Amino acid sequence: MAKEDLVEFEGMIVELLPEGRFRVRLENDHEILAYTAGKMKKNRIRSMVGDKVTVEMTPYDMDRGRITFRHRDAAPRIGGSPRPVYRRR
């Protein structure tokens, strides 16, 4: 394995932490600390508790990772109000 190789896992966000960090539970029930990748910040992709995500990790530190992709849900989110309708007069 080369030095630059990264390992990808899928998991679910369990907890929101300050400063854009998240606690993510991987499919193998291992919990890690993860942060949002720069492209996700640039494109304003928001992640919330319960979202399924893909995490990149280096083989040297298996307790931290970078969230690179948020998977879309099949069903829309429940809750929140619909967008207001503005009409021109």
GROMACS elastic network, one bead per residue, 0.5 to 0.9 nm:
[ bonds ]
;  ai    aj funct       b0    kb
    1     4     6  0.83588   500
    1     5     6  0.65481   500
    2     5     6  0.54431   500
    2     6     6  0.89844   500
    3     6     6  0.85038   500
    3    58     6  0.88263   500
    3    59     6  0.88589   500
    4    58     6  0.81371   500
    5    58     6  0.71693   500
    5    59     6  0.79996   500
    6    56     6  0.61379   500
    6    57     6  0.56071   500
    6    59     6  0.67813   500
    7    55     6  0.82366   500
    7    56     6  0.56359   500
    7    57     6  0.51442   500
    7    58     6  0.60814   500
    7    59     6  0.67020   500
    8    54     6  0.67648   500
    8    55     6  0.55836   500
    8    57     6  0.62570   500
    8    58     6  0.88295   500
    9    26     6  0.67589   500
    9    27     6  0.75621   500
    9    53     6  0.85170   500
    9    54     6  0.57733   500
    9    55     6  0.52745   500
    9    56     6  0.65693   500
    9    57     6  0.78642   500
   10    25     6  0.86631   500
   10    26     6  0.58908   500
   10    27     6  0.62251   500
   10    52     6  0.72303   500
   10    53     6  0.57863   500
   10    55     6  0.60369   500
   10    56     6  0.88960   500
   11    24     6  0.62128   500
   11    25     6  0.53861   500
   11    27     6  0.54283   500
   11    28     6  0.85992   500
   11    29     6  0.87467   500
   11    51     6  0.84885   500
   11    52     6  0.57654   500
   11    53     6  0.55124   500
   11    54     6  0.63851   500
   11    55     6  0.72721   500
   12    23     6  0.86530   500
   12    24     6  0.55239   500
   12    25     6  0.54059   500
   12    26     6  0.64613   500
   12    27     6  0.80019   500
   12    49     6  0.77558   500
   12    50     6  0.59137   500
   12    51     6  0.56358   500
   12    53     6  0.59152   500
   12    54     6  0.85521   500
   13    16     6  0.77076   500
   13    22     6  0.66444   500
   13    23     6  0.60292   500
   13    25     6  0.63890   500
   13    26     6  0.87693   500
   13    47     6  0.80796   500
   13    48     6  0.69587   500
   13    49     6  0.50650   500
   13    50     6  0.53238   500
   13    51     6  0.56544   500
   13    52     6  0.66424   500
   13    53     6  0.72749   500
   14    22     6  0.74616   500
   14    23     6  0.55705   500
   14    24     6  0.54590   500
   14    25     6  0.63995   500
   14    31     6  0.88196   500
   14    48     6  0.86880   500
   14    49     6  0.55164   500
   14    50     6  0.63407   500
   14    51     6  0.84951   500
   15    21     6  0.88450   500
   15    22     6  0.57599   500
   15    23     6  0.50219   500
   15    24     6  0.71689   500
   15    48     6  0.83254   500
   15    49     6  0.59709   500
   15    50     6  0.86094   500
   16    20     6  0.77653   500
   16    21     6  0.65138   500
   16    23     6  0.65402   500
   16    47     6  0.89723   500
   16    48     6  0.73329   500
   16    49     6  0.67756   500
   17    20     6  0.66078   500
   17    21     6  0.50902   500
   17    22     6  0.53264   500
   17    23     6  0.72076   500
   18    21     6  0.60331   500
   18    22     6  0.81586   500
   19    35     6  0.87511   500
   20    34     6  0.87820   500
   20    35     6  0.61238   500
   20    36     6  0.67391   500
   21    33     6  0.69701   500
   21    34     6  0.56847   500
   21    36     6  0.69917   500
   22    32     6  0.83396   500
   22    33     6  0.58739   500
   22    34     6  0.51985   500
   22    35     6  0.60811   500
   22    36     6  0.82305   500
   22    49     6  0.87595   500
   22    67     6  0.89783   500
   23    31     6  0.67010   500
   23    32     6  0.57859   500
   23    34     6  0.61951   500
   23    35     6  0.87733   500
   24    30     6  0.82945   500
   24    31     6  0.55631   500
   24    32     6  0.54192   500
   24    33     6  0.63381   500
   24    34     6  0.66854   500
   24    53     6  0.85391   500
   24    55     6  0.87079   500
   25    28     6  0.79634   500
   25    29     6  0.58127   500
   25    30     6  0.57033   500
   25    32     6  0.65497   500
   26    29     6  0.53273   500
   26    30     6  0.53579   500
   26    31     6  0.61943   500
   26    32     6  0.76890   500
   26    55     6  0.86387   500
   27    30     6  0.73625   500
   28    31     6  0.88528   500
   30    63     6  0.87037   500
   31    63     6  0.75455   500
   32    62     6  0.76110   500
   32    64     6  0.54895   500
   32    65     6  0.70666   500
   33    63     6  0.63282   500
   33    65     6  0.63819   500
   33    66     6  0.85678   500
   34    55     6  0.76852   500
   34    63     6  0.85176   500
   34    64     6  0.55568   500
   34    66     6  0.51939   500
   34    67     6  0.63065   500
   35    64     6  0.83420   500
   35    65     6  0.66789   500
   35    66     6  0.50656   500
   35    67     6  0.58932   500
   36    39     6  0.84041   500
   36    40     6  0.64676   500
   36    41     6  0.67909   500
   36    47     6  0.85767   500
   36    65     6  0.89572   500
   36    66     6  0.58455   500
   36    68     6  0.68626   500
   36    69     6  0.89507   500
   37    40     6  0.54363   500
   37    41     6  0.65451   500
   37    42     6  0.88284   500
   37    66     6  0.58673   500
   37    67     6  0.56789   500
   37    68     6  0.55255   500
   37    69     6  0.85022   500
   38    41     6  0.50366   500
   38    42     6  0.60485   500
   38    43     6  0.86098   500
   38    68     6  0.86079   500
   39    43     6  0.61189   500
   39    44     6  0.83493   500
   39    45     6  0.86300   500
   39    68     6  0.80257   500
   40    43     6  0.52463   500
   40    44     6  0.59100   500
   40    45     6  0.51656   500
   40    46     6  0.78065   500
   40    67     6  0.84444   500
   40    68     6  0.71367   500
   40    69     6  0.77369   500
   40    70     6  0.89102   500
   41    45     6  0.62703   500
   41    46     6  0.80220   500
   42    45     6  0.78933   500
   45    70     6  0.80646   500
   46    70     6  0.85196   500
   47    50     6  0.86847   500
   47    51     6  0.65188   500
   47    52     6  0.89913   500
   47    53     6  0.86089   500
   47    70     6  0.70741   500
   48    51     6  0.58112   500
   49    52     6  0.88837   500
   51    70     6  0.69219   500
   51    71     6  0.71891   500
   51    72     6  0.81996   500
   51    73     6  0.80369   500
   52    69     6  0.86915   500
   52    70     6  0.61167   500
   52    71     6  0.55184   500
   52    72     6  0.78697   500
   52    73     6  0.83082   500
   53    67     6  0.66474   500
   53    68     6  0.75023   500
   53    69     6  0.55702   500
   53    71     6  0.57117   500
   54    66     6  0.84557   500
   54    67     6  0.59000   500
   54    68     6  0.58409   500
   54    69     6  0.51150   500
   54    70     6  0.65599   500
   54    71     6  0.77291   500
   55    65     6  0.60451   500
   55    66     6  0.54135   500
   55    68     6  0.58702   500
   55    69     6  0.73517   500
   56    64     6  0.89014   500
   56    65     6  0.55308   500
   56    66     6  0.52051   500
   56    67     6  0.64420   500
   56    68     6  0.67823   500
   57    60     6  0.84102   500
   57    61     6  0.73049   500
   57    62     6  0.64783   500
   57    63     6  0.83297   500
   57    64     6  0.66655   500
   57    66     6  0.65978   500
   58    61     6  0.58082   500
   58    62     6  0.67025   500
   58    64     6  0.82041   500
   58    65     6  0.73975   500
   59    62     6  0.61896   500
   61    64     6  0.62947   500
   61    65     6  0.83314   500
   62    65     6  0.75158   500
   67    70     6  0.77344   500
   72    75     6  0.87406   500
   73    76     6  0.67738   500
   73    77     6  0.81678   500
   75    78     6  0.86832   500
   77    80     6  0.83362   500
   81    84     6  0.84403   500
   82    85     6  0.89660   500
